[in-house]
Amino acid sequence: MPQLRLALNQIDSTVGDLAGNSEAIVHWTRHAAGQGAHLVAFPEMALTGYPVEDLALRPSFVEASRDALRALARRLADEGFGELPVVVGYLDRSEQAEPRLGRPAGSPENAAAVLYRGEVALRFAKHHLPNYGVFDEYRYFVQGDTLPIVRVHGVDVALAICEDLWQEGGRVPAARAARAGLLLSVNASPYERDKDDTRLELVRRRAREAGCVTAYLASTGGQDELVFDGDSIVVDAEGEVVARAPQFVEGSVIVDLELPAAEADAPDGVVGAVDGLRIDRVVLSEKPLPAYEAELAGGYAHRLEDDEEIYSALVVGLRAYVAKNGFRSVLIGLSGGIDSALVASIACDAVGAGNVYGVSMPSKYSSDHSRGDAAELARRTGLNYRTVSIEPMFDAYMGSLGLTGLAEENLQSRLRGTTLMALSNQEGHIVLAPGNKSELAVGYSTLYGDSVGAFGPIKDVYKSTVFRLARWRNRAAEERGMIPPIPESSITKPPSAELRPGQVDTDSLPDYDVLDGILALYVDTDRGKDEIVAAGFDEEVVARTLRMVDAAEYKRRQYPPGTKISAKGFGKDRRLPITNRWRETPSP
């Protein structure tokens, strides 16, 4: 059987950075060539970054992407890689599409190309366009209608883009009908917890359907609220894993494959009974390589345990947001509580403790142990630390306004928010908001107070998971012989906003294990009240929780972006009207 050394480069692209992304592609192509690769691939829209969102509707950006692709092809040839086929994802537009109602202006395409001998040898557009969750690709792109096949050293390689594997039909069965020897899919599939297992089973199933070795190449890094976890996979025609890349690590998986020879009478024309895809075959090299001893097996990277995986995603998401937006340092209000402690730990791991600035802002209601826990966290992590009391400011406001009750409590939070933003402006740090998903869900946060900031690292993390992640991070430190970053008392003490004497969160909220169970059903899976009660939750607690969630939509719209780790995070995933009189349960 013919042999082929395949290089899958899971890289971290930045949206809009055509020059920087091109440099990365050249760098990793050079690396692959040095390893003797015969076919090199990069992820979905690696040249432009992903997702480009409304940039796809801007003709100037589309043309810049097309120009950058042609320039990249020439550069690869100039640097001596012209005989090495390189698959690259980019933004294109259809040359044939007719203007019509409902079609994106300019007919942009989520496309990929095969670069060879300084030219674009083959180009194709994504066939299946996702339109769920964070995806809105019918808004941006037109569909491709071909089955692209590139013949490399006597092997027919069918090509696909991300959703082409996730949806039934289309290019997967067409690859079988075309008798391809390898199915290569380039992807930018965002991370969600537990998605790696789903992805593996998907690739196994698609390989059996395609009847050939299947390679799934994924992106890594972060873009705004999305994180990409790598985890590229190669499986054989029976679905057995041949190679698997690390999670959250940029790099190259290079694997030697034995593949069926391209058939002399391989089908042409239209394949696929349902989708009717037209085969677009380009022959780059007909003759198989001389037999060689296979040396590179790709390997099977260690899989992260659940809490380590989530924590890693949060670190990667924050690091990408800070670096790609040109910032160097972050600022956090340290209360001594679990949320700010976990955010500080994530920040230290993401950007280094020397670039993390913590501020304790005690009021007359702040307990000694909370002040002590904040200082102890700073000592353990080595972050920069100071104390700015809000009592003089609070007294001045109270003297002018005479606030009481909730207004008095929220004033303290807003004074802290103002202090953080003032320091941010003065010193150039970006503020990190410490709110978790449980608090955001029920509106247990203060607008222009603890919700201020440029990024919310644990925005999509339920409170019960916050505790789990804190314990995992401390345990991981101990296993490495290091000082656990989070004081034990921050984990064990009852959560409290400390805005009035003796206050604890359970004064206003159910226990977090109960609350998070209800929220997971209502927010993440759109279950109604009756279904949640039927799942074993108290009807009165469910009704009260759902009322709080419904009433807090306007607050969530004003919260900063934050790393998405669930199937339905607040933001692009969950889109509800603010003005909305539908309720699962009537007001009491």
C-alpha positions in Angstrom: 0.0 0.0 0.0 1.2 3.6 -0.6 2.6 5.4 2.4 2.1 9.0 3.4 3.5 11.1 6.3 0.8 13.4 7.4 1.4 16.6 9.5 -1.5 18.0 11.5 -0.7 21.4 12.9 -3.0 22.5 15.7 -2.2 26.1 16.0 -3.5 29.2 17.7 -4.6 31.9 15.1 -5.7 35.4 15.9 -8.7 36.9 14.1 -7.7 39.5 11.6 -3.9 39.0 12.0 -3.3 37.8 8.4 0.4 38.5 8.6 0.9 36.9 12.0 -1.1 33.8 11.1 0.8 33.5 7.8 4.1 33.5 9.8 2.8 30.8 12.0 1.7 28.7 9.0 5.2 29.1 7.4 6.9 28.2 10.7 4.9 25.0 11.2 5.2 24.0 7.5 9.0 24.4 7.9 8.8 22.2 11.0 6.7 19.6 9.1 9.1 19.6 6.1 12.0 19.0 8.5 10.2 15.9 9.7 9.8 14.6 6.2 6.0 15.2 5.9 4.3 14.6 2.5 1.1 16.4 3.3 0.7 19.3 5.7 -2.6 20.7 7.1 -3.8 23.6 9.2 -7.1 24.2 10.9 -10.3 25.8 9.7 -9.8 29.5 8.9 -6.3 29.4 10.2 -5.2 32.2 8.0 -7.9 34.6 9.2 -8.6 33.3 12.6 -12.0 32.0 13.7 -14.7 33.0 14.1 -14.5 36.2 12.0 -18.2 37.0 12.6 -19.3 40.2 10.7 -15.8 40.6 9.2 -17.1 38.0 6.7 -19.5 40.6 5.4 -16.8 43.2 4.9 -15.5 42.9 1.2 -12.2 44.5 2.1 -11.5 41.7 4.6 -12.6 39.0 2.2 -10.3 40.3 -0.5 -7.4 40.7 2.0 -7.8 37.0 3.0 -7.8 36.0 -0.7 -4.7 38.1 -1.3 -3.0 36.7 1.8 -3.7 33.1 0.6 -2.0 33.7 -2.7 0.9 35.5 -1.1 1.3 32.5 1.3 1.4 30.1 -1.6 4.1 32.0 -3.3 6.1 32.4 0.0 6.0 28.7 0.7 7.4 28.0 -2.7 10.1 30.7 -2.4 11.2 29.1 0.9 11.6 25.7 -0.8 8.3 24.0 0.2 6.6 24.3 -3.2 6.5 20.5 -3.7 4.8 20.0 -0.3 1.0 20.3 -0.4 -0.3 22.5 2.4 -4.0 22.6 3.3 -5.0 26.0 4.9 -8.4 27.3 6.0 -9.2 30.9 5.1 -12.1 33.3 4.2 -13.2 33.3 0.5 -16.2 34.3 -1.6 -18.1 32.4 -4.2 -17.4 33.5 -7.8 -20.6 32.1 -9.2 -23.3 32.8 -6.5 -26.2 34.9 -7.8 -27.5 37.7 -5.6 -30.8 36.6 -3.9 -32.8 37.3 -0.8 -31.4 35.6 2.3 -27.9 35.1 0.9 -25.1 36.8 2.8 -24.0 40.0 1.0 -21.0 39.2 -1.2 -21.5 35.4 -0.8 -18.6 34.8 1.6 -17.3 31.2 2.1 -15.8 29.4 5.0 -13.1 27.9 2.8 -9.9 25.9 2.6 -7.3 25.6 -0.1 -4.5 23.2 -1.1 -1.3 25.2 -1.8 1.2 23.6 -4.1 4.1 24.9 -6.3 3.3 28.5 -5.4 -0.3 28.3 -6.5 -3.8 27.6 -5.1 -4.2 24.1 -6.6 -7.6 23.4 -5.1 -10.1 25.4 -3.1 -13.4 24.4 -1.5 -16.0 25.8 0.8 -17.7 24.3 3.9 -20.7 22.2 2.9 -22.6 21.9 6.2 -23.1 25.3 7.9 -23.8 25.2 11.7 -26.5 27.5 12.9 -26.9 26.6 16.6 -25.2 27.6 19.9 -22.5 30.1 19.2 -22.6 29.4 15.5 -24.5 31.6 13.1 -22.9 30.6 9.8 -26.0 30.9 7.6 -25.7 34.6 8.4 -22.2 34.7 7.1 -21.5 32.1 4.5 -22.8 30.3 1.4 -22.4 26.5 1.1 -19.9 24.6 -0.9 -21.2 21.9 -3.2 -18.2 19.8 -4.1 -16.3 16.8 -2.8 -12.7 18.1 -3.0 -10.2 15.3 -3.5 -6.4 15.9 -3.9 -4.3 13.0 -5.1 -0.9 13.0 -3.2 1.7 10.4 -4.0 -0.9 8.0 -5.4 -3.4 8.4 -2.6 -6.8 10.1 -3.0 -7.4 12.5 0.0 -11.0 13.7 0.5 -11.2 17.1 2.3 -13.8 18.5 4.6 -14.3 21.4 7.0 -15.6 20.9 10.6 -19.4 20.7 10.5 -19.1 18.5 7.4 -18.2 15.7 10.0 -20.7 16.8 12.7 -23.7 16.6 10.4 -25.1 13.4 8.7 -24.6 13.0 5.0 -22.6 15.2 2.7 -18.9 14.7 2.4 -18.5 11.7 4.6 -20.6 9.2 2.6 -19.4 10.9 -0.5 -15.8 10.1 0.4 -16.8 6.4 0.5 -18.6 6.7 -2.8 -15.5 8.3 -4.3 -13.3 5.5 -2.8 -11.0 7.9 -1.1 -8.0 6.6 0.8 -8.0 9.3 3.5 -10.6 11.8 4.8 -9.0 14.9 6.2 -11.2 17.4 8.1 -9.9 20.8 9.2 -11.7 22.2 12.2 -12.1 25.1 14.7 -14.5 23.4 17.1 -14.8 25.3 20.4 -14.2 23.6 23.7 -17.0 22.4 25.9 -16.6 20.2 29.0 -16.9 16.5 28.0 -16.7 17.4 24.3 -13.5 15.4 23.8 -15.3 12.1 24.4 -18.1 13.2 22.0 -15.6 14.2 19.4 -13.7 10.9 19.6 -16.8 8.9 19.1 -17.9 11.1 16.2 -14.5 10.7 14.4 -14.7 6.9 14.9 -18.2 6.7 13.5 -17.4 8.9 10.5 -14.3 6.8 9.7 -16.4 3.7 9.5 -19.0 5.6 7.4 -16.3 6.9 5.0 -14.6 3.5 4.9 -11.1 5.1 5.2 -8.6 6.5 7.6 -9.9 9.8 9.0 -7.9 12.7 10.4 -9.6 15.4 12.5 -7.4 18.5 12.8 -8.4 21.0 15.5 -7.4 24.5 16.5 -6.1 25.5 19.9 -5.9 28.8 21.8 -8.7 31.3 22.5 -10.8 33.9 20.8 -13.0 36.2 22.9 -15.3 33.9 24.8 -14.3 30.7 22.9 -11.5 28.3 23.7 -10.1 25.7 21.3 -8.6 22.7 22.9 -6.7 21.0 20.1 -7.2 17.2 20.7 -6.6 16.4 17.0 -7.3 12.7 16.2 -6.4 10.2 13.6 -8.3 6.9 13.4 -8.2 4.0 11.0 -11.1 2.8 8.8 -12.4 0.6 11.6 -12.4 3.6 14.0 -9.4 2.6 16.1 -7.2 5.5 17.3 -3.9 5.8 15.4 -2.8 9.1 17.0 -4.2 11.8 19.4 -2.8 15.2 20.1 -2.5 16.9 23.5 -5.3 19.2 24.8 -4.7 23.0 24.9 -1.2 22.7 23.4 -0.1 24.2 20.2 2.0 21.8 18.1 2.2 19.3 15.3 1.1 15.7 15.2 3.1 13.8 12.5 2.1 10.3 11.6 3.1 7.7 9.0 0.1 6.1 7.3 -0.4 3.2 5.0 -3.3 4.0 2.7 -5.1 2.4 -0.2 -3.8 3.4 -3.7 -6.0 5.7 -5.8 -8.0 3.7 -8.2 -7.4 4.2 -11.9 -11.2 4.2 -12.5 -12.0 6.3 -9.4 -15.5 7.9 -9.8 -16.0 11.3 -11.2 -19.1 13.5 -11.5 -21.7 13.6 -8.8 -21.6 11.4 -5.7 -23.9 11.3 -2.7 -27.5 10.3 -3.2 -28.9 13.1 -1.0 -26.5 16.0 -1.2 -25.3 15.4 -4.8 -21.8 16.7 -4.4 -19.7 17.1 -7.5 -16.2 15.6 -7.2 -13.5 18.2 -7.7 -10.3 16.1 -8.0 -6.8 17.5 -8.5 -3.9 15.3 -9.1 -0.6 16.6 -7.6 1.5 13.5 -7.7 0.3 10.2 -9.2 3.2 8.0 -8.4 3.4 6.4 -4.9 6.5 7.1 -2.8 9.2 4.5 -2.6 8.6 2.3 0.4 10.2 3.6 3.6 10.3 2.4 7.2 7.5 4.1 9.2 9.0 5.9 12.1 6.4 8.4 13.3 3.3 6.9 15.0 1.9 10.2 16.2 1.5 9.0 19.8 -1.5 9.1 22.1 -1.3 12.2 24.4 -2.2 12.0 28.0 -5.9 13.0 28.6 -6.7 15.6 31.3 -9.0 14.7 34.1 -12.3 16.7 34.2 -11.3 19.4 36.6 -7.9 19.9 35.2 -9.4 20.1 31.7 -11.9 22.9 32.8 -9.2 24.8 34.7 -6.8 24.6 31.7 -9.6 26.0 29.5 -10.1 28.9 31.8 -6.3 29.6 31.9 -6.0 29.4 28.1 -9.1 31.6 27.6 -7.8 34.4 29.9 -4.3 34.2 28.5 -5.5 34.6 25.0 -7.9 37.4 25.8 -5.1 39.4 27.6 -2.4 38.8 25.0 -4.4 39.1 21.8 -5.9 42.4 22.9 -2.5 43.9 23.7 -2.7 43.9 27.5 0.0 42.8 29.9 -1.4 42.9 33.4 -4.7 42.3 35.2 -6.4 43.8 38.2 -8.6 41.9 40.7 -10.5 42.9 43.7 -9.6 40.4 46.4 -12.3 39.9 49.0 -10.9 36.8 50.7 -13.7 34.7 49.2 -13.6 31.7 46.9 -14.5 33.4 43.6 -11.8 36.1 43.7 -9.3 33.6 45.0 -10.0 31.2 42.0 -9.9 34.1 39.5 -6.5 35.2 41.0 -5.1 31.7 40.8 -6.2 31.4 37.1 -4.7 34.8 36.4 -1.4 33.9 37.9 -1.2 30.8 35.9 -2.3 32.6 32.7 -0.1 35.7 32.7 2.3 35.2 35.6 2.0 36.4 39.2 4.1 39.5 38.4 1.5 40.7 36.0 -1.4 40.2 38.5 -2.4 43.1 40.8 -4.8 42.4 43.7 -6.6 45.0 45.7 -8.3 44.4 49.1 -11.0 47.0 49.6 -12.4 46.4 53.0 -15.5 48.2 54.5 -16.6 48.2 58.1 -18.5 44.9 57.4 -15.4 43.1 56.1 -14.4 40.4 58.6 -10.8 40.0 59.8 -10.6 36.5 58.4 -11.6 37.7 54.9 -8.9 40.4 55.0 -6.4 37.9 56.2 -7.4 35.4 53.5 -6.9 38.0 50.8 -3.4 38.8 52.1 -2.6 35.1 52.5 -3.6 34.5 48.9 -1.2 37.2 47.8 1.6 35.7 49.9 1.1 32.2 48.5 0.9 33.3 44.8 3.3 36.2 44.8 0.9 38.6 43.1 1.2 42.3 43.7 -1.0 43.3 46.6 -2.3 46.5 48.2 -5.2 47.6 50.5 -7.5 50.5 49.7 -10.2 51.0 52.3 -13.6 52.1 51.0 -14.8 53.4 54.4 -14.0 57.1 53.8 -15.8 57.0 50.4 -18.7 55.1 51.9 -19.1 57.6 54.8 -19.1 60.5 52.3 -21.8 58.9 50.2 -23.9 58.0 53.2 -23.6 61.5 54.6 -24.9 62.9 51.3 -27.6 60.3 50.5 -28.5 58.6 53.7 -29.0 55.2 52.0 -30.4 52.1 53.8 -31.0 48.4 53.1 -30.1 47.1 49.7 -29.1 50.5 48.4 -26.5 50.7 51.2 -25.2 47.2 50.4 -24.9 47.9 46.7 -23.2 51.2 47.3 -20.2 49.3 48.8 -20.0 47.1 45.7 -20.1 50.1 43.4 -17.4 51.9 45.3 -15.2 48.9 44.9 -16.0 48.8 41.2 -15.2 52.5 40.8 -11.9 52.0 42.7 -10.9 49.2 40.4 -11.7 51.1 37.3 -9.9 54.2 38.5 -6.7 52.1 39.2 -7.2 50.4 35.8 -7.2 53.8 34.0 -4.3 55.1 36.0 -2.0 52.0 35.8 -3.1 50.3 32.6 -4.3 47.0 33.9 -7.6 45.3 32.8 -10.1 44.5 35.5 -11.2 40.9 35.9 -14.8 40.4 37.1 -15.1 37.6 39.6 -18.7 36.6 39.1 -19.7 32.9 38.6 -22.5 31.5 36.5 -24.7 30.8 39.5 -24.6 34.4 40.6 -25.1 35.7 37.0 -28.1 33.4 36.6 -30.0 34.7 39.6 -28.8 38.3 39.4 -26.8 38.0 42.6 -24.3 40.7 41.4 -24.3 44.5 41.5 -24.4 46.4 38.3 -21.3 48.8 38.1 -20.0 47.0 41.2 -18.7 43.5 41.2 -19.8 43.2 37.5 -17.2 45.8 36.3 -14.3 44.6 34.2 -13.0 43.7 30.8 -13.3 39.9 31.2 -15.0 37.4 33.5 -12.8 34.3 33.7 -15.4 32.2 35.6 -18.5 33.6 34.0 -19.5 30.1 32.8 -18.6 28.2 35.9 -21.3 27.3 38.5 -20.5 27.9 42.1 -20.3 24.2 43.0 -17.7 23.8 40.3 -15.8 26.8 41.6 -15.2 25.0 44.8 -14.2 21.8 42.9 -11.7 23.7 40.8 -10.2 25.4 43.8 -9.7 22.1 45.6 -8.2 20.6 42.4 -5.8 23.5 41.9 -4.5 23.2 45.5 -4.2 19.4 45.2 -2.3 19.8 41.9 0.1 22.2 43.6 0.7 19.8 46.5 1.4 16.9 44.1 4.1 19.1 42.5 5.7 20.0 45.8 4.4 23.6 45.5 2.4 25.9 47.9 -1.3 25.6 47.2 -2.4 29.0 46.0 -5.8 29.3 47.6 -6.1 29.5 51.4 -8.1 26.6 52.9 -10.4 28.9 54.8 -11.5 30.6 51.5 -12.7 27.2 50.4 -14.3 26.1 53.7 -16.0 29.2 55.0 -19.7 29.9 54.1 -19.8 32.2 51.0 -20.7 35.8 51.9 -20.8 39.2 50.2 -20.1 40.8 53.6 -22.2 43.8 52.9 -24.1 43.7 56.2 -23.4 42.1 59.6 -23.6 38.3 59.6 -24.6 38.0 55.9 -24.2 34.7 54.1 -25.3 33.8 50.5 -27.9 31.3 51.8 -29.8 34.2 53.3 -30.9 35.0 49.7 -30.2 31.8 47.8 -30.7 28.0 48.1 -27.7 25.9 48.9 -25.4 26.0 45.8 -25.6 22.3 45.1 -29.4 22.6 44.9 -29.3 25.9 43.1 -26.8 24.7 40.5 -28.9 21.6 39.9 -31.9 23.7 39.1 -29.9 26.1 37.0 -28.3 23.3 34.9 -31.8 22.2 33.9 -33.3 25.6 33.3 -30.4 27.5 31.8 -28.4 24.7 30.1 -31.1 22.4 28.8 -34.2 24.7 28.7 -36.4 22.5 30.9 -39.6 24.1 32.2 -40.7 24.3 35.8 -42.7 21.1 35.9 -39.9 19.1 34.4 -37.5 20.5 37.0 -39.8 19.7 39.9 -40.3 16.2 38.4 -36.5 15.8 38.5 -36.8 15.9 42.4 -36.5 19.6 43.3 -38.8 21.4 45.7 -41.5 23.2 43.8 -41.3 26.4 45.9 -37.5 26.6 45.6 -37.8 26.0 41.8 -40.4 28.7 41.4 -38.3 31.2 43.3 -35.1 30.4 41.4 -36.8 30.7 38.0 -38.3 34.1 38.9 -34.8 35.3 39.9 -33.3 34.0 36.7 -36.0 35.6 34.5 -35.7 39.0 36.3 -31.9 39.2 35.8 -31.7 39.1 32.0 -30.9 42.9 31.8 -28.0 42.4 34.2 -26.4 39.6 32.2 -26.5 41.6 29.1 -24.2 44.1 30.7 -21.7 41.6 32.1 -18.3 41.4 30.4 -17.3 38.5 28.2 -15.9 35.4 29.8 -14.6 32.0 28.8 -17.2 29.5 27.7 -16.9 26.0 29.0 -20.5 24.7 28.9 -22.8 23.8 26.0 -24.9 26.9 26.9 -23.1 29.9 28.3 -24.6 33.3 28.9 -24.1 35.4 25.7 -24.3 34.0 22.2 -25.5 30.6 23.3 -28.5 31.7 25.3 -30.4 34.6 23.7 -33.6 35.7 25.4 -35.4 39.0 25.2 -35.0 41.4 28.1 -38.5 42.6 27.8 -40.4 39.4 28.3 -43.6 38.6 30.2 -43.6 34.9 29.7 -42.9 33.1 33.0 -42.6 29.5 33.9 -44.2 30.3 37.2 -46.5 33.2 38.1 -45.4 35.8 40.6 -46.6 35.3 44.1 
